[in-house]
Each structure stands twice: as structure tokens, then as C-alpha cells.
Amino acid sequence: MTGPSTPTRTTRHAVSTDRAPAPAGGYSQGIAAGPYLFTSGFGPQDPSTGAVADTVAEQTTQVLRNIGAVLDSEGLGPEDVVKVTVHLQHLHRDFASFDAAYRAFFTAPLPVRTTVGTDLMNILVEIDVVALRRETPEPS
């Protein structure tokens, strides 16, 4: 019989790209920790212009582009996402349009998802994800 394993400290680092909106406060765009990449909640701001589209479908597409840029900066893509948390300003009104735009970004097997109605500031959707980082071979 063996005893409890000794926890080991996992390295972590901030993830940042100019292809996604800069943080508006005291947080990172993402954190890579152990086998995971965690993103902050991204809104629909275009990183070049700051513009926000009018519809939830357009906003969802831009949010997922922003998340995609952070994933890409770590060599990841939508297929590496395992968990998604979505906040919709108008959950009942916008769910179908949001879901259609979302499905254009992700393919099967779809990540697990939580979608909630939230009082957002001047946007219709905010999304954060957790991705599983690919194992890299040990240097020889």
C-alpha cells in the first residue's frame, strides 16, 4: 500500500498576443499551467479597432476569433478546448443565434459548455475556455 502522492508545483506562465484585445484590468489574456491553458473571459471587441458588432452572432464570432488568437499563440486550436463558459446578456432571446455561430467554430467532439444569462457591460456575449495543451517530447 502506498501513501498519498506528494504534490508537485506546476510551472505556469502568462499568455499574451496582440491579435486579441488587451486586458482592460488586472488580469492576463491567458495562463498556461501544467497541461492546461485557461483564458480570461473575452468580449467581442475587435483588437485592431475596438469596434463591437451589433448582433450576438457577429459578437460571438469575434469573441471566438479573440480566443482563437490566444490559443494559436500557444500552438493550440479549437480542437484542444475541453471546457467553455459562456455569458449571454439575453439568454432566451439570443441563445439560438449564439449557438449557430459557436458551432461554426467548434467541431465534434464538442467541448463541455456552461451557458448562463449575465448582466454584461455594453456587450451581448463573453466567453472563456480551458484547453488541453499538447504534450511536448522531453529534450534528449
DSSP file (Angstrom, degrees, kcal/mol; ACC not computed):
  #  RESIDUE AA STRUCTURE BP1 BP2  ACC     N-H-->O    O-->H-N    N-H-->O    O-->H-N    TCO  KAPPA ALPHA  PHI   PSI    X-CA   Y-CA   Z-CA
    1    1 A M              0   0    0      0, 0.0     2,-0.3     0, 0.0     0, 0.0   0.000 360.0 360.0 360.0 134.6    0.0    0.0    0.0
    2    2 A T        -     0   0    0      1,-0.1     3,-0.1     3,-0.0     0, 0.0  -0.747 360.0-122.5-106.6 155.1    1.4    3.4   -0.9
    3    3 A G        -     0   0    0     -2,-0.3    -1,-0.1     1,-0.2     3,-0.1  -0.196  50.3 -62.2 -82.7 179.0    0.8    6.7    0.8
    4    4 A P        -     0   0    0      0, 0.0    -1,-0.2     0, 0.0     2,-0.1  -0.322  61.5-106.5 -62.7 145.4   -0.6    9.9   -0.7
    5    5 A S        -     0   0    0     -3,-0.1    -3,-0.0     1,-0.1     0, 0.0  -0.410  31.0-112.4 -72.6 150.3    1.4   11.3   -3.5
    6    6 A T        -     0   0    0     -2,-0.1    -1,-0.1    -3,-0.1     2,-0.0  -0.714  33.6-121.2 -83.0 124.4    3.4   14.4   -2.9
    7    7 A P        -     0   0    0      0, 0.0     2,-0.4     0, 0.0    -1,-0.1  -0.365  24.7-149.0 -65.7 144.9    2.0   17.3   -4.8
    8    8 A T        -     0   0    0     -2,-0.0     2,-0.4     0, 0.0     0, 0.0  -0.885  19.1-111.5-112.9 148.1    4.4   18.9   -7.2
    9    9 A R        -     0   0    0     -2,-0.4     2,-0.4     1,-0.0     0, 0.0  -0.635  31.1-143.8 -79.1 129.4    4.4   22.6   -8.2
   10   10 A T        -     0   0    0     -2,-0.4     2,-0.1     1,-0.0    -1,-0.0  -0.746  15.2-120.3 -94.7 138.9    3.4   23.1  -11.8
   11   11 A T        -     0   0    0     -2,-0.4    23,-1.8    22,-0.0     2,-0.3  -0.450  33.6-176.1 -73.9 152.2    5.1   25.8  -13.8
   12   12 A R  E     -A   33   0A   0     21,-0.2     2,-0.3    -2,-0.1    21,-0.2  -0.986   8.8-175.5-145.4 154.7    2.8   28.5  -15.2
   13   13 A H  E     -A   32   0A   0     19,-2.1    19,-2.8    -2,-0.3     2,-0.1  -0.995  30.8-103.7-150.1 152.4    3.2   31.5  -17.5
   14   14 A A  E     -A   31   0A   0     -2,-0.3     2,-0.5    17,-0.2    17,-0.2  -0.450  29.6-145.8 -72.6 146.9    1.1   34.3  -18.8
   15   15 A V  E     +A   30   0A   0     15,-2.7    15,-1.1    -2,-0.1    14,-0.5  -0.962  24.5 169.8-116.3 131.4   -0.1   34.1  -22.4
   16   16 A S        +     0   0    0     -2,-0.5     2,-0.3    13,-0.2     6,-0.1  -1.000  10.1 171.5-146.1 141.6   -0.4   37.3  -24.4
   17   17 A T    >   -     0   0    0     -2,-0.3     3,-0.9     4,-0.1    53,-0.1  -0.993  34.2-139.3-146.9 146.0   -1.0   38.2  -28.1
   18   18 A D  T 3  S+     0   0    0     -2,-0.3     4,-0.1     1,-0.2    -1,-0.0   0.465  98.2  77.1 -81.4  -0.4   -1.7   41.5  -29.8
   19   19 A R  T 3  S+     0   0    0     50,-0.1    -1,-0.2     2,-0.1    50,-0.2   0.368  95.2  52.6 -88.8   4.4   -4.2   39.6  -32.0
   20   20 A A  S <  S-     0   0    0     -3,-0.9    -3,-0.1    27,-0.1    26,-0.1  -0.937 106.8 -79.7-131.8 156.8   -6.7   39.6  -29.1
   21   21 A P        -     0   0    0      0, 0.0    -4,-0.1     0, 0.0     3,-0.1  -0.257  49.9-112.3 -58.1 140.3   -7.9   42.6  -27.1
   22   22 A A        -     0   0    0     25,-0.2     6,-0.1     1,-0.1    -4,-0.0  -0.404  45.1 -86.5 -67.6 148.6   -5.5   43.8  -24.4
   23   23 A P        -     0   0    0      0, 0.0    -1,-0.1     0, 0.0     6,-0.1  -0.287  28.8-151.6 -57.5 140.6   -6.7   43.3  -20.8
   24   24 A A  S    S+     0   0    0     -3,-0.1     2,-0.2     2,-0.0    -2,-0.0   0.392  76.3   5.6 -93.3   1.5   -8.9   46.1  -19.5
   25   25 A G  S    S-     0   0    0      2,-0.2     2,-1.8     0, 0.0     0, 0.0  -0.732 112.4 -37.1-157.0-156.5   -7.9   45.5  -15.9
   26   26 A G  S    S+     0   0    0     -2,-0.2     2,-0.3     2,-0.0    -2,-0.0  -0.506  96.9  88.6 -85.5  71.3   -5.6   43.4  -13.7
   27   27 A Y        -     0   0    0     -2,-1.8     2,-0.2    13,-0.0    -2,-0.2  -0.976  69.4-112.0-156.4 164.2   -5.6   40.1  -15.5
   28   28 A S        -     0   0    0     -2,-0.3    12,-0.1     1,-0.1     3,-0.1  -0.644  23.9-124.0 -96.3 156.6   -3.8   38.1  -18.2
   29   29 A Q  S    S-     0   0    0    -14,-0.5    11,-2.5     1,-0.3     2,-0.3   0.880  92.8 -15.4 -62.9 -37.0   -5.3   37.1  -21.6
   30   30 A G  E     -AB  15  39A   0    -15,-1.1   -15,-2.7     9,-0.3     2,-0.4  -0.986  56.7-142.2-159.6 162.7   -4.4   33.6  -20.6
   31   31 A I  E     -AB  14  38A   0      7,-2.5     7,-2.8    -2,-0.3     2,-0.6  -0.992  10.7-152.3-132.5 125.8   -2.4   31.4  -18.2
   32   32 A A  E     +AB  13  37A   0    -19,-2.8   -19,-2.1    -2,-0.4     2,-0.4  -0.882  25.3 170.3 -94.0 121.4   -0.7   28.2  -19.3
   33   33 A A  E >   -AB  12  36A   0      3,-2.7     3,-2.3    -2,-0.6   -21,-0.2  -0.963  54.8 -49.6-138.5 117.2   -0.4   26.0  -16.2
   34   34 A G  T 3  S-     0   0    0    -23,-1.8    99,-0.0    -2,-0.4    -1,-0.0  -0.343 124.0 -14.2  56.4-131.1    0.7   22.4  -16.4
   35   35 A P  T 3  S+     0   0    0      0, 0.0    98,-3.4     0, 0.0     2,-0.3   0.387 125.0  78.9 -84.3   6.7   -1.3   20.6  -19.1
   36   36 A Y  E <   -BC  33 132A   0     -3,-2.3    -3,-2.7    96,-0.2     2,-0.5  -0.829  57.2-155.9-121.4 153.0   -3.9   23.4  -19.4
   37   37 A L  E     -BC  32 131A   0     94,-2.4    94,-2.8    -2,-0.3     2,-0.5  -0.998  17.6-166.3-119.0 123.9   -4.4   26.8  -21.0
   38   38 A F  E     -BC  31 130A   0     -7,-2.8    -7,-2.5    -2,-0.5     2,-0.3  -0.933   5.4-157.4-108.8 129.7   -7.0   29.0  -19.2
   39   39 A T  E     -B   30   0A   0     90,-2.5    -9,-0.3    -2,-0.5   -10,-0.1  -0.762  17.5-117.7-103.2 155.8   -8.3   32.1  -21.0
   40   40 A S        -     0   0    0    -11,-2.5     2,-0.5    -2,-0.3    89,-0.3  -0.310  50.9 -78.6 -71.2 169.0   -9.8   35.1  -19.4
   41   41 A G        -     0   0    0     87,-0.1     2,-0.4    85,-0.1    87,-0.3  -0.641  54.4-153.0 -71.9 122.2  -13.4   36.0  -20.4
   42   42 A F  B     -D  127   0A   0     85,-3.2    85,-1.9    -2,-0.5    21,-0.1  -0.815   6.2-156.3-102.2 139.0  -13.2   37.7  -23.8
   43   43 A G        -     0   0    0     -2,-0.4    83,-0.1    83,-0.2    23,-0.1  -0.350  36.9 -92.7 -96.3-175.2  -15.7   40.1  -25.2
   44   44 A P  S    S+     0   0    0      0, 0.0     9,-0.5     0, 0.0     2,-0.2   0.125  71.6 135.9 -92.5  21.6  -16.4   40.9  -28.8
   45   45 A Q        -     0   0    0      7,-0.1     7,-0.2     1,-0.1     6,-0.1  -0.500  58.6-123.9 -71.7 133.4  -14.0   43.9  -29.3
   46   46 A D     >  -     0   0    0      5,-2.3     4,-2.8    -2,-0.2     5,-0.1  -0.656  18.9-139.9 -70.5 126.4  -12.0   43.8  -32.5
   47   47 A P  T  4 S+     0   0    0      0, 0.0   -25,-0.2     0, 0.0    -1,-0.1   0.752  97.2  46.4 -65.9 -22.8   -8.4   44.0  -31.2
   48   48 A S  T  4 S+     0   0    0    -29,-0.1   -28,-0.0     3,-0.1    -2,-0.0   0.865 131.3  13.9 -84.2 -38.4   -7.4   46.4  -34.0
   49   49 A T  T  4 S-     0   0    0      2,-0.1     3,-0.1    -3,-0.0    -1,-0.1   0.638  86.7-128.1-114.6 -19.6  -10.2   48.9  -33.9
   50   50 A G     <  +     0   0    0     -4,-2.8    -5,-0.0     1,-0.3     0, 0.0   0.434  57.7 150.1  80.3  -1.5  -12.0   48.3  -30.6
   51   51 A A        -     0   0    0     -5,-0.1    -5,-2.3    -6,-0.1     2,-0.4  -0.289  35.2-152.4 -67.1 149.2  -15.3   48.1  -32.6
   52   52 A V        -     0   0    0     -7,-0.2    -7,-0.1    -3,-0.1     7,-0.1  -0.993  15.0-129.5-124.8 126.3  -18.1   45.9  -31.3
   53   53 A A        -     0   0    0     -9,-0.5     6,-0.0    -2,-0.4     0, 0.0  -0.166  15.5-124.6 -68.7 167.4  -20.6   44.4  -33.8
   54   54 A D  S    S+     0   0    0     69,-0.0     2,-0.2    70,-0.0    -1,-0.1   0.858  81.6  63.5 -85.1 -38.7  -24.4   44.7  -33.3
   55   55 A T  S  > S-     0   0    0      1,-0.1     4,-2.5    42,-0.0     5,-0.2  -0.525  77.6-125.1 -96.6 157.6  -25.7   41.2  -33.3
   56   56 A V  H  > S+     0   0    0      2,-0.2     4,-2.6     1,-0.2     5,-0.2   0.849 112.0  54.8 -65.9 -33.3  -25.0   38.3  -31.0
   57   57 A A  H  > S+     0   0    0      2,-0.2     4,-2.2     1,-0.2    -1,-0.2   0.943 111.4  43.4 -64.6 -46.9  -23.9   36.1  -33.9
   58   58 A E  H  > S+     0   0    0      2,-0.2     4,-2.0     1,-0.2    -2,-0.2   0.905 115.3  49.4 -64.7 -41.0  -21.3   38.7  -35.0
   59   59 A Q  H  X S+     0   0    0     -4,-2.5     4,-2.7     2,-0.2    -2,-0.2   0.911 109.8  51.3 -65.2 -41.5  -20.2   39.3  -31.5
   60   60 A T  H  X S+     0   0    0     -4,-2.6     4,-2.5     1,-0.2     5,-0.2   0.918 108.3  52.2 -61.3 -43.5  -19.8   35.5  -30.8
   61   61 A T  H  X S+     0   0    0     -4,-2.2     4,-1.7     1,-0.2    -1,-0.2   0.913 112.0  45.8 -58.8 -43.7  -17.7   35.1  -34.0
   62   62 A Q  H  X S+     0   0    0     -4,-2.0     4,-2.6     2,-0.2    -2,-0.2   0.906 110.5  52.8 -68.9 -40.9  -15.4   37.9  -32.9
   63   63 A V  H  X S+     0   0    0     -4,-2.7     4,-2.6     1,-0.2    -2,-0.2   0.935 110.9  47.7 -57.8 -45.2  -15.1   36.6  -29.3
   64   64 A L  H  X S+     0   0    0     -4,-2.5     4,-2.6     1,-0.2    -1,-0.2   0.827 109.1  53.4 -68.9 -30.9  -14.1   33.2  -30.7
   65   65 A R  H  X S+     0   0    0     -4,-1.7     4,-2.0    -5,-0.2    -1,-0.2   0.923 109.6  49.5 -63.0 -43.8  -11.6   34.8  -33.0
   66   66 A N  H  X S+     0   0    0     -4,-2.6     4,-1.5     2,-0.2    -2,-0.2   0.930 113.8  44.4 -61.4 -46.3  -10.1   36.5  -30.0
   67   67 A I  H  X S+     0   0    0     -4,-2.6     4,-2.7     1,-0.2    -1,-0.2   0.909 110.1  56.4 -63.9 -41.8   -9.9   33.2  -28.1
   68   68 A G  H  X S+     0   0    0     -4,-2.6     4,-2.9     1,-0.2    -1,-0.2   0.859 103.6  54.2 -58.1 -36.5   -8.5   31.6  -31.2
   69   69 A A  H  X S+     0   0    0     -4,-2.0     4,-1.7     2,-0.2    -1,-0.2   0.898 109.8  46.5 -65.3 -40.8   -5.7   34.1  -31.3
   70   70 A V  H  X S+     0   0    0     -4,-1.5     4,-0.6     2,-0.2    -2,-0.2   0.927 113.9  48.2 -67.5 -44.5   -4.7   33.2  -27.7
   71   71 A L  H ><>S+     0   0    0     -4,-2.7     5,-2.5     1,-0.2     3,-1.6   0.943 110.9  51.4 -57.3 -48.4   -5.0   29.5  -28.4
   72   72 A D  H ><5S+     0   0    0     -4,-2.9     3,-2.1     1,-0.3    -1,-0.2   0.833  98.6  64.6 -60.6 -34.6   -2.9   29.9  -31.5
   73   73 A S  H 3<5S+     0   0    0     -4,-1.7    -1,-0.3     1,-0.3    -2,-0.2   0.710 108.1  42.8 -64.4 -17.3   -0.2   31.8  -29.6
   74   74 A E  T <<5S-     0   0    0     -3,-1.6    -1,-0.3    -4,-0.6    -2,-0.2   0.191 125.1-101.8-108.7  13.0    0.4   28.6  -27.7
   75   75 A G  T < 5S+     0   0    0     -3,-2.1    -3,-0.2     1,-0.3     2,-0.2   0.741  84.7 122.1  75.3  23.0    0.2   26.3  -30.7
   76   76 A L      < -     0   0    0     -5,-2.5    -1,-0.3    -6,-0.2    -2,-0.1  -0.643  39.7-168.4-113.4 170.1   -3.4   25.3  -29.9
   77   77 A G    >   -     0   0    0     -2,-0.2     3,-2.2    -3,-0.1     4,-0.3  -0.840  47.2 -76.8-144.8-177.8   -6.7   25.4  -31.8
   78   78 A P  G >  S+     0   0    0      0, 0.0     3,-1.5     0, 0.0    28,-0.0   0.803 122.4  66.6 -55.8 -31.1  -10.4   24.9  -31.1
   79   79 A E  G 3  S+     0   0    0      1,-0.3    27,-0.0    27,-0.1    -3,-0.0   0.661  96.4  56.8 -66.4 -14.8   -9.9   21.2  -31.2
   80   80 A D  G <  S+     0   0    0     -3,-2.2    52,-2.9    51,-0.1     2,-0.3   0.519  81.1 108.0 -92.3  -7.6   -7.9   21.5  -28.0
   81   81 A V  E <   +E  131   0A   0     -3,-1.5    50,-0.3    -4,-0.3     3,-0.1  -0.557  36.1 170.5 -76.1 131.0  -10.6   23.2  -26.0
   82   82 A V  E     +     0   0A   0     48,-2.9    30,-1.8     1,-0.3     2,-0.4   0.623  64.3  31.0-112.3 -21.0  -12.2   21.0  -23.4
   83   83 A K  E     -Ef 130 112A   0     47,-1.7    47,-2.3    28,-0.2     2,-0.4  -0.997  59.3-173.5-145.5 134.5  -14.4   23.4  -21.4
   84   84 A V  E     -Ef 129 113A   0     28,-1.9    30,-2.2    -2,-0.4     2,-0.5  -0.991   6.5-164.3-129.3 134.9  -16.3   26.6  -22.4
   85   85 A T  E     -Ef 128 114A   0     43,-2.7    43,-2.1    -2,-0.4     2,-0.4  -0.988  14.2-169.0-118.6 126.9  -18.1   29.0  -20.2
   86   86 A V  E     -Ef 127 115A   0     28,-3.2    30,-2.5    -2,-0.5     2,-0.5  -0.935  11.6-164.5-120.2 135.5  -20.5   31.4  -21.9
   87   87 A H  E     -Ef 126 116A   0     39,-2.9    39,-1.9    -2,-0.4     2,-0.4  -0.985  10.7-169.9-116.3 123.5  -22.2   34.5  -20.6
   88   88 A L  E >   -Ef 125 117A   0     28,-2.8    30,-2.2    -2,-0.5     3,-0.5  -0.947  20.8-150.3-114.9 133.4  -25.1   35.9  -22.6
   89   89 A Q  T 3  S+     0   0    0     35,-2.4     2,-0.5    -2,-0.4    -1,-0.1   0.906 100.7  27.8 -62.9 -42.7  -26.8   39.2  -21.9
   90   90 A H  T 3> S+     0   0    0     34,-0.4     4,-2.8     1,-0.2     5,-0.3  -0.756  75.6 178.0-123.2  81.8  -30.1   38.0  -23.3
   91   91 A L  H <> S+     0   0    0     -3,-0.5     4,-1.3    -2,-0.5    -1,-0.2   0.904  78.3  37.6 -55.8 -52.9  -30.1   34.2  -22.7
   92   92 A H  H  4 S+     0   0    0      1,-0.2     4,-0.4     2,-0.2    -1,-0.2   0.923 121.0  44.4 -69.4 -44.4  -33.5   33.3  -24.1
   93   93 A R  H  4 S+     0   0    0      1,-0.2     4,-0.3     2,-0.1    -2,-0.2   0.892 124.3  30.8 -66.6 -41.2  -33.6   35.8  -27.0
   94   94 A D  H  X S+     0   0    0     -4,-2.8     4,-2.8     1,-0.1     5,-0.3   0.480  87.0  97.9-103.8  -4.1  -30.0   35.2  -28.2
   95   95 A F  H  X S+     0   0    0     -4,-1.3     4,-3.0    -5,-0.3     5,-0.2   0.910  85.7  47.3 -57.3 -48.0  -29.3   31.5  -27.5
   96   96 A A  H  > S+     0   0    0     -4,-0.4     4,-1.9     1,-0.2    -1,-0.2   0.914 115.4  44.8 -62.2 -44.1  -30.1   30.1  -30.9
   97   97 A S  H  > S+     0   0    0     -4,-0.3     4,-1.7     2,-0.2    -1,-0.2   0.910 115.1  48.6 -66.7 -41.5  -28.1   32.7  -32.8
   98   98 A F  H  X S+     0   0    0     -4,-2.8     4,-2.6     1,-0.2    -2,-0.2   0.949 110.7  51.1 -59.2 -49.4  -25.2   32.4  -30.4
   99   99 A D  H  X S+     0   0    0     -4,-3.0     4,-2.5    -5,-0.3    -2,-0.2   0.850 107.0  53.3 -62.2 -36.6  -25.2   28.6  -30.7
  100  100 A A  H  X S+     0   0    0     -4,-1.9     4,-0.9    -5,-0.2    -1,-0.2   0.925 112.5  43.8 -64.5 -43.8  -25.2   28.7  -34.5
  101  101 A A  H  X S+     0   0    0     -4,-1.7     4,-0.5     1,-0.2     3,-0.4   0.891 113.1  53.0 -67.0 -39.0  -22.1   30.9  -34.5
  102  102 A Y  H >X S+     0   0    0     -4,-2.6     4,-1.8     1,-0.2     3,-1.6   0.915 104.7  54.6 -60.5 -45.7  -20.5   28.8  -31.8
  103  103 A R  H 3< S+     0   0    0     -4,-2.5    -1,-0.2     1,-0.3    -2,-0.2   0.729  99.5  62.2 -65.9 -21.5  -21.0   25.6  -33.8
  104  104 A A  H 3< S+     0   0    0     -4,-0.9    -1,-0.3    -3,-0.4    -2,-0.2   0.703 109.0  42.7 -73.8 -18.5  -19.1   27.2  -36.8
  105  105 A F  H << S+     0   0    0     -3,-1.6     2,-0.3    -4,-0.5    -2,-0.2   0.850 111.9  52.6 -93.5 -41.9  -16.0   27.4  -34.6
  106  106 A F     <  -     0   0    0     -4,-1.8     2,-0.3   -28,-0.0     4,-0.1  -0.712  63.9-162.9-102.3 147.9  -16.0   24.1  -32.8
  107  107 A T        -     0   0    0     -2,-0.3    -3,-0.0     2,-0.2    -2,-0.0  -0.816  40.4 -38.2-122.1 165.7  -16.2   20.6  -34.3
  108  108 A A  S    S+     0   0    0     -2,-0.3     2,-0.1     1,-0.2    -1,-0.0  -0.384 118.0  49.4 -66.8 142.8  -17.0   17.2  -32.8
  109  109 A P  S    S-     0   0    0      0, 0.0    -2,-0.2     0, 0.0    -1,-0.2   0.378  92.3-152.6 -76.8 129.1  -16.3   16.1  -30.2
  110  110 A L        -     0   0    0     -4,-0.1    -2,-0.1     1,-0.1     3,-0.1  -0.346  19.0-109.1 -67.3 145.9  -17.6   19.4  -28.9
  111  111 A P        -     0   0    0      0, 0.0   -28,-0.2     0, 0.0   -29,-0.1  -0.309  40.4 -93.2 -67.2 159.8  -16.2   20.7  -25.6
  112  112 A V  E     -f   83   0A   0    -30,-1.8   -28,-1.9   -27,-0.0     2,-0.4  -0.409  51.8-162.7 -66.7 154.1  -18.4   20.7  -22.5
  113  113 A R  E     -f   84   0A   0    -30,-0.2     2,-0.4    -3,-0.1   -28,-0.2  -1.000  25.2-162.0-147.9 142.6  -20.1   24.0  -22.0
  114  114 A T  E     -f   85   0A   0    -30,-2.2   -28,-3.2    -2,-0.4     2,-0.5  -0.997  16.1-171.2-118.3 128.7  -21.9   26.1  -19.4
  115  115 A T  E     +f   86   0A   0     -2,-0.4     2,-0.3   -30,-0.2   -28,-0.2  -0.985  11.1 170.5-124.6 124.0  -24.1   28.9  -20.8
  116  116 A V  E     -f   87   0A   0    -30,-2.5   -28,-2.8    -2,-0.5     2,-0.4  -0.913  36.5-112.7-131.2 155.8  -25.6   31.4  -18.4
  117  117 A G  E     +f   88   0A   0     -2,-0.3     2,-0.3   -30,-0.2   -28,-0.2  -0.770  44.1 174.2 -85.8 132.2  -27.5   34.7  -18.5
  118  118 A T        -     0   0    0    -30,-2.2     2,-1.1    -2,-0.4   -27,-0.0  -0.987  40.9-112.8-142.0 145.9  -25.4   37.5  -17.1
  119  119 A D        -     0   0    0     -2,-0.3     2,-0.2   -29,-0.0   -30,-0.1  -0.709  47.6-172.6 -79.6 100.0  -25.7   41.3  -16.8
  120  120 A L        -     0   0    0     -2,-1.1     2,-1.0     3,-0.2     6,-0.0  -0.599  28.2-109.9 -97.6 156.7  -22.8   42.3  -19.2
  121  121 A M  S    S-     0   0    0     -2,-0.2     3,-0.1     1,-0.2    -2,-0.0  -0.740  84.6 -40.3 -90.7  97.8  -21.5   45.8  -19.8
  122  122 A N  S    S+     0   0    0     -2,-1.0     2,-0.3     1,-0.2    -1,-0.2   0.689 118.2  92.1  63.0  22.7  -22.4   47.0  -23.3
  123  123 A I        -     0   0    0      1,-0.1    -3,-0.2   -80,-0.0    -1,-0.2  -0.934  65.8-143.0-138.3 164.0  -21.8   43.6  -24.9
  124  124 A L  S    S+     0   0    0     -2,-0.3   -35,-2.4     1,-0.2   -34,-0.4   0.646  80.1  25.6-101.1 -18.8  -24.0   40.6  -25.7
  125  125 A V  E     - E   0  88A   0    -37,-0.2     2,-0.3   -36,-0.1    -1,-0.2  -1.000  49.6-178.2-151.1 143.4  -21.6   37.7  -25.1
  126  126 A E  E     - E   0  87A   0    -39,-1.9   -39,-2.9    -2,-0.3     2,-0.4  -0.991  14.8-175.0-139.3 138.5  -18.4   36.9  -23.1
  127  127 A I  E     -DE  42  86A   0    -85,-1.9   -85,-3.2    -2,-0.3     2,-0.3  -0.993  10.7-177.3-138.3 139.4  -16.6   33.6  -23.3
  128  128 A D  E     - E   0  85A   0    -43,-2.1   -43,-2.7    -2,-0.4     2,-0.3  -0.955  13.6-164.4-128.6 156.7  -13.7   31.9  -21.6
  129  129 A V  E     - E   0  84A   0     -2,-0.3   -90,-2.5   -89,-0.3     2,-0.4  -0.907  19.1-143.8-136.1 161.8  -12.2   28.5  -22.3
  130  130 A V  E     -CE  38  83A   0    -47,-2.3   -48,-2.9    -2,-0.3   -47,-1.7  -1.000  25.4-169.5-122.1 127.9   -9.9   25.8  -20.9
  131  131 A A  E     -CE  37  81A   0    -94,-2.8   -94,-2.4    -2,-0.4     2,-0.7  -0.890  22.9-124.7-119.0 149.9   -7.8   24.0  -23.4
  132  132 A L  E     -C   36   0A   0    -52,-2.9   -96,-0.2    -2,-0.3     2,-0.2  -0.836  29.8-135.3 -92.7 118.4   -5.6   20.9  -23.0
  133  133 A R        -     0   0    0    -98,-3.4     2,-0.1    -2,-0.7   -58,-0.1  -0.476  22.8-109.5 -75.0 143.9   -2.1   21.6  -24.1
  134  134 A R        -     0   0    0     -2,-0.2     2,-0.2     1,-0.1    -1,-0.1  -0.452  34.8-107.8 -72.4 142.8   -0.4   19.1  -26.3
  135  135 A E        -     0   0    0     -2,-0.1    -1,-0.1     1,-0.0     0, 0.0  -0.487  31.0-151.2 -70.4 139.2    2.4   17.1  -24.7
  136  136 A T        -     0   0    0     -2,-0.2    -1,-0.0    -3,-0.1    -3,-0.0  -0.916  24.2-105.3-110.8 140.7    5.8   18.0  -26.0
  137  137 A P        -     0   0    0      0, 0.0     3,-0.1     0, 0.0    -1,-0.0  -0.295  37.8-105.4 -63.3 145.5    8.6   15.4  -26.0
  138  138 A E        -     0   0    0      1,-0.1     2,-0.1     2,-0.0     0, 0.0  -0.468  41.8-104.2 -65.6 139.3   11.3   15.7  -23.4
  139  139 A P              0   0    0      0, 0.0    -1,-0.1     0, 0.0    -3,-0.0  -0.413 360.0 360.0 -64.4 142.8   14.5   17.1  -24.8
  140  140 A S              0   0    0     -2,-0.1    -2,-0.0    -3,-0.1     0, 0.0   0.452 360.0 360.0-101.6 360.0   17.1   14.3  -25.2
